[in-house]
Amino acid sequence: MIGLAGAVLGRVYAGPLLSWLVLGAAVGSVLVSVAARRLPSWLVAPVSVLAMLGWTAWSLRLTATRAELPGSLAEVTADAAANGIPRLLTAMIPVEPTPDTVLVPLVAAWLAGLAAAEVAMRAGRVLLGYLPPVLLYAAALYVVGPNADPAIGPTLALVAVALLGLAVPARRAVGADPAAGLAPAVRAAVRARLAAASAAGLAVVVGLVALLGPLLAGQVDGRPVDPRRYVEPPQVETLDENPLIRISGWALHPDQQLLDVRTQRSGPPIPVPASEPGATPAPAATARPVPIRLAVLSDYDGVTWRVGATYRNAGRILPVTAPAGDSTVETVRQEVTVAGLSGRLLPAVATPREVTGARVAYDPTTGTLIRPEGLLPGLRYRVTSTLETPDANLLATAEVPAGEEVARVLRVADGVPDPLRRLAAQLAESNGAPYARAAAVEQFLAEHYRLVADAPSGHAYPNLNFFLFGPRNAGGQRGTSEQFAAAFAVLGRLAGLPTRVVVGFRPAADGPVRAGDAYAWPEVLFEGLGWVPFDPLPRPDEEPRPVEEDFRPTPEDPPPSEVPEPTTEPTVPPEPVAAPGRPADAGPSTALLVGGATGGTLLLVVAALLTLLLMRRVLTRTRFERGDPGQRIAGAWREVTDALRLAGSPIGEDLSASEIAAHARAVLPTEAGVEELAGLFNQTAFAPGTASAEQAARAVATAGEYVAALRAARPWWRRLLWSVRPGPLRWPR
């Protein structure tokens, strides 16, 4: 049953390794209990835990080696123990078996096997022994949630295995009569009780089926709750959420080394794109530098461009998406060593497919990587990426997508300055095709503005308005790649183009990547081609033309004699909405919440009652069986005094043993042996070491008979609560 729980959980893992490790934990825990069944019960748990530590250590080393994680076994284990649960619930699916994603399932499987084997074999309670593996199976289903198909086959197999486990002991006991050897009257009473208990049990089962059957049947087609929605994924700081503001700081210190990169490329060389639309591309032998991407910024609120990503812990292998049709795909392998770069964003060539040497979290929507622990000087990792270049011949006729799926990258926040709207309308009115509009924006920025390193940072609407239309002698019409990329993205969205901003590095060659290599560039989404980068930066050898030569803002109130030509402003795209069927604020249904809360409360109550019952039995057994005869007599006497308290007849602390015996005799006149027990207790108190084993056995028997008779004389509801009341566990001795 524990192995089936591992198989169910393994459906969201990459490969079968997790299922095999859980199966090994199940077999190991049960075999240890079988081998140690002759040992005292208190010794089995430590032996099994030691075996669990060995199996867990071997499994963690195996998964760490396969994942190529750095660090010693102690470091890996400490990290997995501290972060196992949150990383398991925030990991990207399929989950790679790494130490932090296998530790919790392994420990849970081993403990479930230990508890189930001890209860089923040592106590002979097979049905009760099913509780740990069933709870483990339910936990596995909950963790998987809606991320895999319904586990109908494993669930049926679990039920079949459970029935087989119940049937095997029954076949061994065929012919055995529990009432054999008893007197006829007693035998009849025992059989009547067995029949009544069986009938009551059958009635309870039938009632539960009738009550819960329709409810469970109604949940068959329901969508299970994903626990990942309740766990906060890895977060980044402000500088990492908006790395665009770091461009100006890096530009002021261009010689600062941020990274060291070694690149290997496989595939056809990618030609340098033409500088202007319609120009002839450079020869294919001239390969362009590989841009290294730091972050993709898709959200803009009129003040700040943000990544807005939801990061999920990922293993070495990242999710694969099919490349766009008719695109050239090149595989790029890089070894990156961090020098002066800080933060959590992890640089990589788009689109990363495999990362080794660093634990990462990944946002598949934007393709942004982070290292949750942060970057440190000397950190070295290897990343394999697929660099896609669309067919330039298809761009002229390509369309851009629309609708809810791309509303995020079409959104234009309120407060757009009128000059920006008019400039976007002017650039779009004579360019109908999407690529022509994007090229017009690119060409306008490249021809009219100057790239400088000392421009102040900022890309809010007022900053962009001053960058585009401010007077040159006051610092306008000049900026870093921050303003060029942000202005292109905003103008593109005003022209109906889905755009985003990318921050990264453009090194001239392999080796050190310096702060002066950092820059930002815009991208436009085309149907069938994916995200296409544009370069609105001016050419170094060209002098920018004044903006007034090609764009003159129209007066707000034209003279009555002049009729302004109508201008068409693009419609502001609608606010992004959640995908159909999955509203952003939707949660589990009321019935599911009520059922889950009721079931969870019931399980907690049952677990608490079982724990109290076990602790009370251990206390009684310790008093009756542990220590020398004097200690056993004293324990029997404490059982009697606790029983009087449980029966509602407490004794005063100033009474002697003989007075307590008289009180006990008054409570239950039919039991006369309590006076003898009081005498034995006085003997052990005033003459230690004189009691014999026979006297201790007689004291234990007397106490047991008195407690049983006192309990039988109580009302039925007191008898039910007798063994689970926690009083004897905390009362002073």
C-alpha positions in Angstrom: 0.0 0.0 0.0 2.9 2.4 0.7 4.4 1.5 -2.6 1.2 2.4 -4.3 1.3 5.8 -2.6 4.8 6.3 -4.0 3.6 5.4 -7.5 0.7 7.9 -7.2 3.1 10.7 -6.1 5.7 9.7 -8.7 3.3 10.7 -11.5 4.3 14.4 -11.0 8.0 13.5 -10.9 10.4 13.2 -13.8 11.3 9.6 -14.2 10.5 6.6 -11.9 13.2 7.2 -9.3 10.9 8.7 -6.6 8.6 5.7 -6.9 11.4 3.2 -6.5 12.9 5.1 -3.5 9.5 5.2 -1.8 9.1 1.5 -2.5 12.5 0.8 -1.0 11.5 2.8 2.1 8.3 0.8 2.5 10.1 -2.6 2.1 12.9 -1.5 4.5 10.6 -0.3 7.2 8.4 -3.4 7.2 11.4 -5.8 7.0 13.0 -4.1 10.0 9.8 -4.6 12.0 9.5 -8.2 10.9 13.2 -8.9 11.9 12.8 -7.2 15.2 9.5 -8.7 16.2 11.1 -10.6 19.0 12.7 -7.5 20.5 10.9 -5.4 23.1 8.5 -2.9 21.5 10.4 0.1 22.8 13.5 -1.0 21.0 12.0 -1.4 17.5 11.5 2.3 16.8 15.1 3.3 17.5 16.4 0.4 15.3 14.0 1.3 12.5 14.9 5.0 12.7 18.6 4.2 12.4 17.8 2.1 9.3 15.7 5.0 7.9 18.6 7.4 8.4 20.8 5.1 6.4 18.3 4.7 3.5 17.6 8.4 3.5 21.3 9.3 3.4 21.9 7.0 0.5 18.9 8.3 -1.4 19.9 11.9 -0.9 23.4 11.3 -2.1 22.0 9.4 -5.2 19.6 12.2 -6.1 22.2 14.9 -5.4 24.7 13.1 -7.7 22.2 12.7 -10.5 21.2 16.4 -10.2 24.9 17.4 -10.0 24.3 19.6 -6.9 27.4 21.0 -5.3 28.2 20.5 -1.6 28.8 17.7 0.9 26.2 15.3 2.1 25.8 17.2 5.3 25.2 20.5 3.5 22.7 18.9 1.1 20.8 17.1 3.9 20.6 20.3 6.0 19.3 22.3 3.1 16.7 19.6 2.2 15.6 19.3 5.8 15.1 23.1 6.1 13.4 23.6 2.8 11.9 20.2 1.9 8.2 21.0 2.3 8.0 24.4 0.7 10.2 23.4 -2.3 8.1 20.3 -2.8 4.9 22.4 -3.0 6.5 25.1 -5.2 8.4 22.8 -7.5 7.8 22.9 -11.2 6.1 19.9 -12.7 7.5 17.5 -13.6 9.4 17.6 -10.4 13.0 16.5 -10.6 14.1 14.0 -7.8 16.5 16.1 -5.8 17.3 15.9 -2.1 14.8 18.6 -1.1 11.9 17.0 -3.2 12.4 13.4 -2.1 13.3 13.8 1.6 9.7 14.3 2.8 8.1 11.4 0.8 10.9 9.1 2.0 10.6 9.9 5.7 6.8 9.8 5.5 6.8 6.4 3.8 9.3 4.9 6.3 7.3 6.2 9.3 4.1 4.9 7.8 5.6 1.5 7.3 7.0 1.4 10.8 3.7 2.4 12.4 1.6 0.1 10.2 3.8 -2.9 10.8 4.0 -2.5 14.5 0.2 -2.1 14.9 -0.6 -4.9 12.5 2.0 -7.5 13.6 2.7 -6.8 17.3 -0.8 -5.7 18.3 -2.6 -7.9 15.8 -4.8 -5.0 14.6 -4.6 -5.3 10.8 -7.4 -2.9 10.1 -6.0 -0.2 12.4 -2.6 -0.8 10.8 -4.1 0.3 7.5 -4.5 3.8 8.8 -0.9 5.1 8.2 -0.6 3.9 4.6 -4.1 5.1 3.8 -3.3 8.6 5.2 0.0 8.5 3.2 -2.0 7.6 0.0 -4.4 10.4 0.6 -1.6 12.9 1.2 0.0 11.8 -2.1 -3.3 12.4 -3.9 -3.5 15.8 -2.3 0.0 16.8 -3.3 -0.6 15.7 -6.9 -3.8 17.6 -7.1 -5.0 18.4 -10.6 -1.5 18.0 -12.1 -2.1 14.4 -13.2 -4.9 12.2 -14.4 -7.2 10.6 -11.8 -5.5 7.6 -10.1 -8.3 5.1 -10.6 -6.0 2.1 -11.2 -3.8 2.6 -8.2 -6.8 3.3 -6.0 -8.5 0.1 -7.0 -5.2 -1.8 -6.4 -5.0 -0.2 -2.9 -8.4 -1.5 -2.0 -7.6 -4.9 -3.4 -4.4 -5.2 -1.4 -6.3 -4.1 1.7 -8.9 -6.7 1.2 -6.3 -9.3 0.6 -4.5 -8.3 3.9 -7.8 -8.8 5.8 -8.6 -12.1 4.1 -5.3 -13.8 4.8 -5.6 -13.8 8.6 -9.2 -14.9 8.3 -8.2 -17.9 6.2 -5.6 -18.9 8.8 -8.2 -18.8 11.5 -10.7 -21.0 9.8 -12.2 -23.5 12.2 -11.1 -21.5 15.3 -14.0 -20.8 17.7 -13.3 -17.9 20.0 -15.9 -19.3 22.5 -14.4 -22.9 22.5 -13.7 -24.2 26.0 -16.1 -21.9 27.8 -19.1 -22.8 29.8 -22.3 -23.1 27.7 -23.9 -20.0 29.2 -20.7 -18.0 28.7 -20.2 -19.4 25.2 -23.7 -18.3 24.2 -23.2 -14.9 25.6 -19.9 -14.5 23.7 -21.5 -15.6 20.5 -24.4 -13.2 21.0 -22.0 -10.4 21.6 -20.0 -11.3 18.5 -23.2 -11.4 16.4 -24.4 -8.1 17.8 -21.0 -6.5 17.1 -20.9 -7.8 13.6 -24.4 -6.6 12.9 -23.6 -3.2 14.3 -20.4 -3.0 12.3 -22.3 -4.0 9.1 -25.0 -1.4 9.9 -22.3 1.3 10.3 -20.7 0.4 7.0 -24.0 0.4 5.1 -24.9 3.7 6.7 -21.6 5.3 5.7 -21.9 4.0 2.2 -25.4 5.4 1.9 -24.4 8.7 3.4 -21.0 9.3 1.8 -21.6 7.4 -1.5 -23.5 10.1 -3.3 -21.1 12.8 -2.0 -18.0 10.9 -3.2 -19.7 10.0 -6.5 -20.4 13.7 -7.1 -16.7 14.5 -6.7 -15.5 12.0 -9.3 -15.6 14.6 -12.1 -14.6 17.5 -9.9 -11.2 19.2 -10.1 -9.1 18.6 -7.0 -7.6 21.5 -5.2 -3.9 22.3 -6.0 -2.1 22.8 -2.7 0.5 24.9 -4.6 -2.0 27.8 -4.6 -1.7 28.1 -0.9 2.1 28.1 -0.8 4.0 31.3 -1.6 6.6 30.6 -4.4 10.1 32.1 -4.3 10.1 35.9 -4.4 12.6 38.5 -5.6 13.6 41.9 -4.4 12.7 45.2 -6.0 15.9 45.4 -8.0 15.2 42.0 -9.5 11.5 42.7 -10.0 12.5 45.8 -12.1 16.2 45.3 -13.2 15.6 48.0 -15.9 16.5 50.7 -13.3 20.0 49.1 -13.0 20.9 50.0 -16.6 21.9 53.6 -15.8 24.0 52.6 -12.8 25.9 50.0 -14.8 26.4 52.5 -17.6 28.3 54.8 -15.2 30.7 52.0 -14.3 31.2 50.2 -17.6 34.4 48.4 -16.6 32.9 46.6 -13.6 33.1 42.8 -14.3 29.8 41.1 -13.6 30.2 37.7 -15.2 32.7 35.4 -17.0 31.1 33.4 -19.8 32.4 30.6 -22.0 30.2 29.7 -24.9 29.8 26.7 -27.2 27.4 26.9 -30.1 26.0 24.1 -32.3 23.9 24.7 -35.4 24.0 27.0 -38.4 25.5 30.4 -37.7 22.9 33.1 -37.3 23.4 36.1 -39.6 23.4 39.6 -38.3 20.0 41.2 -38.9 19.6 44.0 -41.3 20.0 47.5 -39.8 16.8 48.7 -41.6 13.6 47.0 -42.8 14.1 45.8 -46.3 17.9 46.0 -46.2 20.0 43.1 -47.4 21.1 40.8 -44.5 24.8 40.5 -43.8 26.6 37.4 -45.1 25.8 34.2 -43.2 29.4 33.7 -42.2 29.2 36.7 -39.9 27.6 35.3 -36.7 26.0 37.7 -34.3 26.9 37.9 -30.6 24.8 35.8 -28.4 22.7 38.1 -26.1 22.4 36.9 -22.5 19.0 37.5 -21.0 18.7 38.5 -17.4 14.9 39.1 -17.1 11.8 39.6 -19.1 9.5 42.5 -18.1 5.9 42.1 -19.2 3.9 44.3 -16.8 3.8 48.1 -17.0 1.6 50.3 -14.8 2.7 53.7 -16.1 5.4 54.0 -13.6 7.5 50.8 -13.5 8.2 47.8 -15.8 8.1 44.6 -13.7 8.8 41.0 -14.3 5.6 39.9 -12.6 6.7 36.3 -12.7 5.5 33.3 -10.7 8.6 31.2 -10.0 8.5 27.5 -9.4 11.5 25.5 -8.1 12.9 23.5 -10.9 15.4 20.7 -11.4 18.1 20.5 -14.1 15.6 19.9 -17.0 13.3 22.8 -17.6 9.9 22.5 -19.5 10.2 22.2 -23.3 8.1 24.2 -25.7 7.9 23.5 -29.4 9.9 26.1 -31.4 8.1 28.4 -33.8 7.6 27.1 -37.3 10.2 28.0 -39.9 12.6 29.3 -37.3 16.3 28.5 -37.1 17.2 26.7 -33.8 20.7 26.9 -32.4 21.9 25.1 -29.3 24.0 27.3 -27.0 25.9 25.9 -24.1 27.5 28.3 -21.7 29.5 28.1 -18.5 28.9 31.2 -16.4 30.9 32.3 -13.4 29.4 35.1 -11.3 31.8 38.0 -10.5 30.2 41.3 -9.4 26.5 40.6 -10.3 24.2 40.7 -7.3 20.6 39.8 -6.7 18.8 36.6 -7.6 18.2 36.8 -11.3 20.3 34.2 -13.1 21.6 35.2 -16.6 21.1 32.7 -19.5 20.6 32.7 -23.2 17.0 32.4 -24.3 15.4 29.9 -24.0 17.1 27.8 -21.1 16.5 24.1 -21.3 18.9 22.7 -18.7 20.8 24.2 -15.8 23.4 22.4 -13.7 25.6 23.6 -10.8 22.9 25.9 -9.3 19.5 25.4 -7.7 17.0 27.5 -9.7 13.4 28.5 -9.9 11.8 29.2 -13.3 8.9 31.1 -14.7 7.9 29.4 -17.9 5.7 32.3 -19.0 8.6 34.8 -19.3 11.5 32.3 -19.3 13.2 34.1 -16.4 15.5 32.2 -14.1 16.3 33.0 -10.5 18.5 31.4 -7.8 16.4 31.7 -4.6 19.5 31.8 -2.4 20.9 34.7 -4.3 24.1 35.1 -6.4 27.5 34.9 -4.8 30.9 35.7 -6.3 32.5 32.6 -7.6 29.2 30.8 -8.3 29.6 28.7 -11.4 26.8 27.0 -13.4 26.2 25.6 -16.8 23.2 26.3 -18.9 22.0 24.8 -22.2 19.6 27.0 -24.2 17.9 26.9 -27.6 18.3 30.2 -29.5 15.5 30.6 -32.0 15.6 33.0 -34.9 12.5 33.4 -37.0 12.5 33.5 -40.7 12.9 37.1 -41.7 10.9 36.6 -44.9 7.7 35.8 -42.9 7.8 38.9 -40.7 6.4 41.3 -43.3 3.1 39.4 -43.5 2.9 38.1 -40.0 0.0 39.1 -37.7 -0.1 39.7 -34.0 -2.3 37.8 -31.6 -5.2 39.3 -29.7 -7.5 38.3 -26.9 -7.3 37.4 -23.3 -4.2 35.3 -23.8 -2.1 38.3 -24.6 -4.0 41.0 -22.7 -1.1 41.3 -20.3 1.3 42.4 -23.0 -1.2 44.7 -24.7 -2.3 46.6 -21.6 -1.7 50.3 -21.5 -2.1 51.9 -18.1 -4.2 55.1 -17.6 -2.5 58.4 -17.8 -0.7 58.2 -21.2 0.5 61.7 -22.2 -1.3 63.0 -25.3 2.0 63.5 -27.3 2.8 59.8 -26.9 -0.7 58.8 -28.2 -0.4 61.2 -31.2 3.1 59.9 -32.0 2.0 56.3 -31.9 -1.0 57.1 -34.1 1.2 59.0 -36.6 3.6 56.1 -36.8 0.8 53.6 -37.2 -1.5 55.4 -39.7 0.8 54.9 -42.7 1.9 51.3 -41.7 -0.9 48.8 -41.7 1.0 45.6 -41.2 2.1 44.8 -37.6 5.8 44.4 -38.6 5.7 47.6 -40.5 4.4 49.4 -37.4 7.1 47.9 -35.2 9.8 48.8 -37.8 8.5 52.3 -38.0 8.7 52.8 -34.2 12.2 51.2 -34.3 13.4 53.5 -37.1 11.9 56.6 -35.5 13.7 56.1 -32.2 17.0 55.2 -33.9 17.0 58.3 -36.1 15.9 61.0 -33.6 17.5 60.2 -30.3 21.0 60.0 -28.8 22.3 57.1 -26.7 24.3 58.4 -23.7 25.6 56.8 -20.5 24.9 59.6 -18.0 21.2 59.9 -18.6 19.2 59.6 -15.4 17.2 56.4 -14.8 13.4 56.4 -15.1 10.8 55.1 -17.5 7.5 56.3 -16.1 5.1 58.3 -18.3 6.7 61.7 -17.4 10.2 60.3 -18.0 9.3 58.9 -21.4 7.4 62.1 -22.4 10.5 64.2 -21.5 12.8 61.7 -23.3 10.7 61.8 -26.5 9.7 65.5 -26.6 11.9 67.4 -24.1 14.2 70.1 -25.5 17.7 68.9 -26.3 19.4 71.8 -24.5 17.6 70.8 -21.3 18.6 67.1 -21.5 15.7 65.8 -23.6 15.9 63.4 -26.5 18.8 61.5 -25.0 18.9 58.4 -22.8 20.2 54.9 -22.1 18.8 51.7 -23.5 16.3 51.8 -20.6 14.5 54.7 -22.2 14.8 53.4 -25.8 13.4 50.0 -24.9 10.6 51.4 -22.6 9.6 54.0 -25.2 9.4 51.4 -28.0 7.3 49.0 -25.8 4.8 51.8 -24.8 4.5 53.2 -28.4 4.1 49.6 -29.7 1.2 48.9 -27.3 -0.4 52.2 -28.2 -0.2 51.0 -31.8 -1.8 47.6 -31.0 1.4 45.5 -30.8 2.0 43.0 -27.9 5.3 44.1 -26.5 7.6 43.5 -23.6 11.1 44.7 -22.4 14.1 42.4 -21.9 17.1 43.2 -19.8 20.4 41.5 -20.4 23.9 41.7 -21.7 25.5 41.9 -25.2 29.1 40.9 -24.8 31.4 41.4 -27.7 33.1 38.1 -27.3 33.6 35.2 -24.9 35.2 36.0 -21.6 34.4 38.8 -19.1 30.9 40.4 -19.2 31.2 43.9 -18.0 28.6 46.5 -16.8 29.0 48.4 -20.1 27.7 45.3 -21.9 24.3 45.6 -20.1 21.4 46.9 -22.2 17.7 46.5 -22.7 15.8 45.7 -25.8 12.1 45.4 -26.8 10.4 42.4 -28.3 7.1 42.0 -30.2 5.0 38.9 -30.3 4.0 37.6 -33.8 1.6 34.7 -34.6 3.5 31.6 -35.6 6.9 33.3 -35.0 7.0 34.0 -31.3 8.8 36.9 -29.7 11.0 38.9 -32.2 13.6 41.3 -30.8 14.0 44.8 -32.1 16.9 47.2 -31.8 15.8 50.9 -31.5 19.3 52.1 -30.5 20.9 54.7 -32.8 23.8 53.8 -35.0 27.1 55.1 -33.6 28.1 56.9 -36.8 24.7 58.7 -37.4 23.8 62.1 -36.1 20.2 62.1 -34.8 17.7 64.4 -36.5 15.6 66.8 -34.4 12.2 65.3 -33.5 10.5 68.5 -34.7 11.4 67.6 -38.3 9.1 64.6 -38.4 6.7 65.1 -35.6 4.9 68.3 -34.5 2.2 67.9 -31.9 -1.2 69.1 -33.0 -2.5 72.2 -31.1 -5.0 71.2 -28.4 -7.7 73.7 -29.8 -7.3 74.2 -33.6 -8.5 77.5 -35.1 -12.2 77.4 -36.3 -11.0 77.9 -40.0 -8.9 74.8 -39.8 -10.4 71.3 -39.7 -7.8 68.9 -38.4 -7.5 65.6 -40.2 -9.0 62.8 -38.2 -6.4 60.6 -36.5 -7.1 57.0 -35.5 -6.0 56.1 -32.0 -5.6 52.5 -31.2 -8.1 51.0 -28.8 -6.8 50.5 -25.4 -6.7 46.7 -24.9 -8.9 45.3 -22.2 -7.6 44.5 -18.8 -6.3 41.0 -18.5 -8.8 38.6 -17.1 -8.3 35.1 -15.9 -8.6 32.1 -18.3 -12.1 30.6 -18.6 -12.9 28.0 -16.0 -10.2 29.2 -13.7 -11.1 32.6 -12.2 -8.4 34.3 -10.3 -10.2 34.4 -7.1 -11.9 31.1 -7.4 -11.4 28.6 -4.5 -12.6 25.2 -3.5 -16.4 24.8 -3.3 -18.3 25.2 0.0 -19.1 21.5 0.0 -15.4 20.6 -0.4 -14.3 23.0 2.3 -17.0 21.7 4.7 -16.2 18.1 3.9 -12.4 18.7 4.2 -12.8 20.5 7.5 -15.1 17.9 8.9 -12.9 15.0 7.8 -9.8 16.7 9.0 -11.3 17.5 12.4 -12.6 13.9 12.7 -9.1 12.5 11.9 -7.5 14.8 14.5 -10.0 13.7 17.1 -9.5 10.0 16.3 -5.8 10.5 16.4 -5.9 12.3 19.7 -8.1 9.6 21.3 -5.9 6.8 20.0 -2.8 8.6 21.4 -4.4 9.0 24.8 -5.5 5.4 24.8 -2.0 4.2 24.0 -0.4 6.4 26.6 -2.8 5.3 29.3 -2.1 1.6 28.5 1.6 2.2 28.5 1.3 3.9 31.9 -0.7 1.0 33.4 1.7 -1.6 32.0 4.7 0.3 33.3 3.2 0.4 36.8 2.3 -3.3 36.8 5.4 -4.7 35.2 8.4 -2.5 35.6 10.8 -2.3 38.6 11.2 -4.3 41.8 8.3 -5.8 43.8 8.1 -2.6 45.9 7.8 -0.4 42.8 5.1 -2.7 41.3 3.1 -2.5 44.6 3.4 1.3 44.6 2.2 1.3 41.0 -0.8 -0.9 41.8 -1.7 1.5 44.6 -1.5 4.5 42.2 -3.8 2.7 39.8 -6.4 2.4 42.6 -6.1 6.1 43.7 -6.4 7.2 40.0 -9.4 5.0 39.5 -11.1 6.7 42.5 -10.5 10.1 40.9 -11.9 8.8 37.5 -15.0 7.5 39.3 -15.7 10.9 40.8 -14.6 10.0 44.4 -11.3 11.7 44.9 -9.3 11.3 48.1 -7.7 13.9 50.3 -4.0 14.4 50.3 -3.8 14.2 54.1 -5.3 10.7 54.3 -3.2 7.6 55.2 -3.2 4.4 53.2 -5.6 2.7 55.6 -8.0 5.7 55.5 -7.9 5.6 51.7 -8.6 1.9 51.7 -11.6 2.5 53.9 -12.8 5.2 51.5 -12.3 2.8 48.6 -14.3 0.1 50.4 -17.1 2.5 51.0 -17.2 3.4 47.3 -17.2 -0.3 46.2 -18.3 -2.5 49.2 -18.0 -5.8 47.3 -14.2 -5.5 46.8 -12.5 -6.5 50.1 -8.9 -6.9 48.8 -8.1 -3.2 48.9 -7.3 -3.3 52.6 -4.6 -5.9 51.9 -3.2 -3.7 49.1 -3.0 -0.8 51.5 -1.1 -2.9 54.0 1.4 -4.0 51.3 1.8 -0.3 50.3 2.6 0.6 53.9 5.1 -2.2 54.0 7.0 -0.9 51.0 6.9 2.7 52.4 8.2 1.9 55.9 10.2 -1.3 55.2 11.7 -0.9 51.7 13.1 -4.0 50.1 11.1 -6.5 52.2 8.3 -7.1 49.6 8.4 -10.4 47.6 7.5 -11.0 44.0 4.5 -13.0 45.1 3.2 -10.1 47.1 3.7 -7.8 44.1 1.8 -10.1 41.8 -1.1 -10.3 44.4 -1.1 -6.5 44.6 -1.3 -6.1 40.8 -4.1 -8.6 40.6 -6.0 -6.9 43.4 -5.6 -3.5 41.8 -6.7 -4.8 38.4 -9.8 -6.4 39.8 -10.8 -3.3 41.8 -10.3 -0.9 38.9 -12.3 -3.2 36.6 -15.1 -3.5 39.1 -15.1 0.2 39.7 -15.3 1.0 36.0 -18.1 -1.5 35.4 -20.2 0.2 38.1 -20.0 3.5 36.2 -22.6 4.7 33.7 -22.0 3.7 30.1 -20.8 7.1 29.0 -18.3 7.2 31.8 -17.0 3.8 30.8 -16.4 5.0 27.2 -14.3 8.0 28.4 -12.5 6.0 31.2 -9.5 4.9 29.1 -9.0 8.2 27.2 -9.2 10.7 30.0 -5.8 12.4 30.2 -5.9 12.9 34.0 -3.7 10.0 35.2 -1.0 11.2 32.8 -0.7 14.6 34.6 -1.8 14.0 38.2 0.9 14.3 40.8 2.3 11.0 42.1 
